[in-house]
Every structure is written in C-alpha cells, then in structure tokens.
Amino acid sequence: MADLESARNIALSQAGSEEFQHFDHPAFRLRTGKIFATLWLKENRMMVKLRPLDQSIFHAYDPEIFFPVPNKWGLQGATFVELAKVRQDMLEDIIQLAWQNAGTKKSKSGTS
C-alpha cells in the first residue's frame, strides 16, 4: 500500500514535474502549468486528472480505491485515489497516466 510521501515522490519523478501549493493542497504540474495531481493530506488521498474513460476503467476495477471527485471536476475525469488501499504499482500507473494526459495537447475539435 502507498502513503503520501511515496505519492509525492512518484509525482515528482515524472519528467518536467514540479510541486507547488494549490488551494492549500500540494499539487504537481508540468512546467507548462498543467496540473496532473494534488495531495489531500488530511484525507490521505491523491487526486489525479484522468480522461473520463480512464477514470471509469479504474473505478470499475475497485470503486473503494478509485472514485470520481464529487463535483463537476469528477465528471471531467478528476479521480480520487485512496492511498492506504492502493498498490504501489497501480499508483505509479495512474500517476503516470495523469502526467501523460496533462502533456497531451488537445486540438480545437476536442481530439488529442
């Protein structure tokens, strides 16, 4: 299982990532300014920005570990990860996916 520090280290190990404060949460972004994850310290969670399809796949795998943020951001793919329950390798995969998505440029037609 993972913890806040391992989540932070994985996020910072992604090429070009940096940590900063975002609404009282440690956040991780590309140098372009696109956020791909935030840590929720009190809740022992990480929020990762996924595509809605990717979110649905992780949620279907285990809804107690991976679930949408309960607001409009959740409908757009913002996904909570319960750190005390997630395997380290799955955390690495989901953070890397969020990092990749943040680096993908979207065209005006909405496709990547």
PyMOL commands that set and color helices and strands:
alter all, ss='L'
color gray80, all
select helices_A, chain A and resi 4-13+52-61+72-75+88-103
alter helices_A, ss='H'
color red, helices_A
select strands_A, chain A and resi 17-22+25-30+35-40+45-49+66-68+78-82
alter strands_A, ss='S'
color yellow, strands_A
deselect
rebuild
show_as cartoon
